[in-house]
Amino acid sequence: MRRFFYATNNEYVTNSDTEANYPKLNTLSIGADIALTESIVHHWGRVLRANVGDEGILFDGFGGEYHVKLQNIGKKNATVTLLSHTDEDRNAPIHTKIGLVMSRGDRMDYAIQKATELGVTGIQLLSSHHGEVNLKPAQVDKKLLHWQQVAIAASEQCGLNRPPLVFPPISIDDWLQDLDTNDIDLHMIVSPIVSTLSQDPYYQILRQPADLRMQLSVPAPDQPVMPESLPTVLTQASPYIELLIGPEGGLSDNERQQAADVGFAPWQIGTRVLRTETAPVVALATLHALHYLHQQKT
């Protein structure tokens, strides 16, 4: 059944304990008829040639998904009826945020797409000394929207109902300096397509210090394979782990030291050097496999 992300403009409610504003969840009402967005109309109607009576899935990122039936469809407009809502999100058991140095072209799209399929919670775009990409200010909004849409499209395909947030690029120096600052307003920095979604309590873990930080490193015989604390962290029910993944040319010595100074322990997976678009896939898959094994032991 076809799945589509349906961005909603939710009303805000105030949490009296924190004085923070969060959007109401599940504001779409079962039985209601709603108009589809232009992008969904184009994809479902014109590309996939949907017909009246066809059924599909909508998810708004606030948890769960809606089973819908197409009531009418034209060249630019379409309406569906919300039939039911299920709470399943298919989230990964580990919250993860990747600091990912930008690469060129399809390699970056691939890294974001596959990290999404493996359940990443957030992706921080980075520039670095050896990085290939340094966006001009006029390019940032367009590229950020593109990469956020790559993550959303991957969520539509793989069944994830809470897409990862993609954060605008900053230098690796600035990111490492501000890691422990928890007053960042996610709403103000992500792409508008997920700005309301970013205020949901689910994503607030991205503002907190991680349980473990690791930097994927070039294999070296004089360093441990993985941090000693990793097995302990993976026994937690829902750990939060931050990963730093460098560019094709690797992080500079200064960047590796800066990362180490704020707690990023080296992690070498195997004896080969992974490409920058392969590293997120291998790292996330390995974490999930190790988490499963450690949970079985406890």
N, C-alpha and C positions, 0 to 999 in steps of 0.2 A: 504494500500500500504506500502511495506517495506521501512524503513528509515535507513540510514547509515550515520555516521559521516565520512567525507572525509577530512583528514588533508592536508592542502596545504602549500607549501613553497612560501610565497608571497614576491614580491619585496618590498623594503621599499622606502617611500617618506619622505621628510623632511617638517615639518610644520615650516615655517619661523618665526612664532610668538613665538614659544616655543623652537625651535631648537631640537624638539623631532622627532624621527623617528617612523613612523607608516606604517603598510603594506597597499598596495592598496586593495580596496575592490572589490569583484566580479570579480576576475581576470580570472575565468573560463568563456569561451566564448560559448554562445548559438550556437548550431549546430556543435560544436567540438566533436570529439571522444576522450575519455580519458581512460587510463588504471586504473582499480580499484586497491586498495591496497590489499595486501595479506590477511589481516583479513576480508575484505569485500568479497573477492572471496571465502574464506573458509565458511563464514557464509551464504552468499546468494546462492553460488553454491553448496557446499557440504552438508551443514546442511539443508537448505531450498529447495534444489534441483531445483534451478531456471532454466528456459529454455530461449533460444534466443527469443527475442520479449517481454519478461516480462518487466514490467515497475516498477520503484521505485523512491525513493526520496533520494537525497544526500544533506547534509548541511555541510558547512565548518566552521561554527561558526562566520563568519563575517557578518551575517545577511541574512535572507531569506533562501530559499531552492530551489533546482534544481530538476525538473522532468526529469527523464532519462529513456532510453530504452536500454535493454541489446542486444548488437550486436553479441558478441561471448563469449564463456566461455569454459575454460579448467580446468584441475586439479589445476593449480597454477595461471592462468592468465584469465582476462576477460576485455572486453571493453564495454563502454556504450556511447551513444550519448546524449548530453545535449539538451533537447527539449525546456525547458522554465525555467524561474526563477520568483519566487514570493517573495515579500518583507516581508511577515508575519513572525514574530519571536515568538509570543505568550509569550513575557516576562511578568513577574509579574509587577504590577504597583508600587511596592515598591522595591527599591534596598536594599538587605540585605546581611550582612556578619556575619557568625556564627563563634565565637571562641569555638571550640568543643573539649573538653578533650577526648582523644582516649580511646576506650573501646575494648574489645576482640572480635575476630571472626566475626560472622554474625551480631552482634549488630551494629558494626561500619559500615558495608556495608549497613545495613538497614537504619541507620541514614542518610548517605550520599545519598542513593537512594531516600528516601522520601523527604529530603530537596530539592533535585533537582526537583522532580516532583512538588513541591510547589514553585519553581521559585527562589531559593536562588542564589545570584550573586557570592558569594565567601565563601569558607570554610577554616578557619585557624585551622590546627590540633595543639592540645596543650597537653602538659604533665603537671601534677599537683601533689601536695603532696599526695592526696588520689587516684590518677589515677592508673589504672591497667596496663597500657602499657607505657614502656619507650624503644624506639627503639635504637638499637645499630647503630652507623654510617653506617655500611655496609648494614643495612636493609632499610635505609631511601628511597633510590631511587626506590627499588623494591616495597615497600609498597605505596609510593606516586603514582607511575604509576598505581598500582592496584586500588587505591581509585579514581584516576582521571578517569580511565576506567569505574569504577562503575557509576560515574556521567555522563559520555558520554553515556553509555548504557541506563541509565534512561532517558536521553534527547532523544535518538532515540525512545524510547517507548512512551514517553508522548507528543512528538511534539514540544519540546523546541528546538529552532535553535541556541541558544547561551548558551552552557553548562557552568555551574559554574566552576570557577577556584579553585583547591584544593592546598593549600599552605603547604609546608613541616613543620613537627612538630618542635615547639620550646617550651620552658618552659612558663608557664603562666606569670611568673615574667618578662621575657624578652619581651613578647608580650605587656603587659600592659605598660612597660617603653617606648616602641617604637611606640605606637599607633599614636601619632601625628606627626610622621616623614613621610613626603610625598615625600622623595627622593628615596623610595624603587623602584628598577627596577624589575617589575613583571616578565619580560622576563628571568631574571637570576635565579629565584627561583622556578618557577613552573616546572612541568614535561615537558620533551621535546615534548611530543605529543601536548601540547598547548602553547609552548613557543612563537611561532610567533603570535598565536591568542591573547595572553595576551597583545600585544602592541596596539590592537585595541582601539580607543577612548572610546568605550562602557565600557570597564573594568577599565578605569582610575578613576572612582568613588571610587574604592577600595583603592586608595592612599590618599583619602581625609578624613578629619574629618567627622564623622557621624553627622546627625541632632539629633540623639538620641541614647544613649547607655543604654542597660538594661541587668541585670543579672537575670536569672531565679533563684528564691530563694525558699527555703523550706517555706511553709506557716507558718506565725507567726502572732498572733493577734496584735502585737505592731508595725506593719509596714503597710504602705498603700498598697492597692491591686495593684496599678500601678502608674507610675510617673504622676504627675499632667500635665506635658507637652505633654504626649502621644496624647491626642485628638487634640491638636493644630498641632502637627507634622503631624498627619494623614490627616489634611485638605490640606496639600501640594499636588501638582499634582504628584510628584515623589520623595518622601522622601527617605533618605538613613539611615538605622537603623542597628546598630551593636548589636548582642546578644552574651552573654557569657553563655555557658552551661557547668556545671561541671560534674564530674564523678559520678559513682554510689554512692560513699560514700560522695558526696558533696564537695564543696570547703572548704578549711581550713579557720579559722577565719582571718588569715593574708591575704589570697588570696581575700576573700570578701572585706576586708578593702582596699587592693590595688586597686581592681576594683572600689570601691566607690570613691577613691581618684582621679581617672581619669574620673569620670562621669558616671559610670555604676550604674544606679538606680535599686533598687530591683523591681522585677515584679513577683508576685505570681498569677498563673493561677489556680483558684479553691482552694479547701481545701485538696487536696491529693498530695502526693509526686510522681512526674513522674519519670519514668526510663530515663536514659540518652539517649536512642535511641528513646524514645517517645517524649521527650521534644522538639526537633526541629520541629517535625510534628505539635504538638499542638501550639507551639509558632507562627510558620509561618502561619498556618491556621487561628489562632485568629487575627493576624495582618492584614491579607488580608480581613477578614470579617469586622473588625473594620474600616479599610480604606474605604471599600465600603460604609459602613453606614455613615461615616463622609463625604464622597464625595457626597452622596445623599442629605445631609443636606445643603451643600454649593451651 
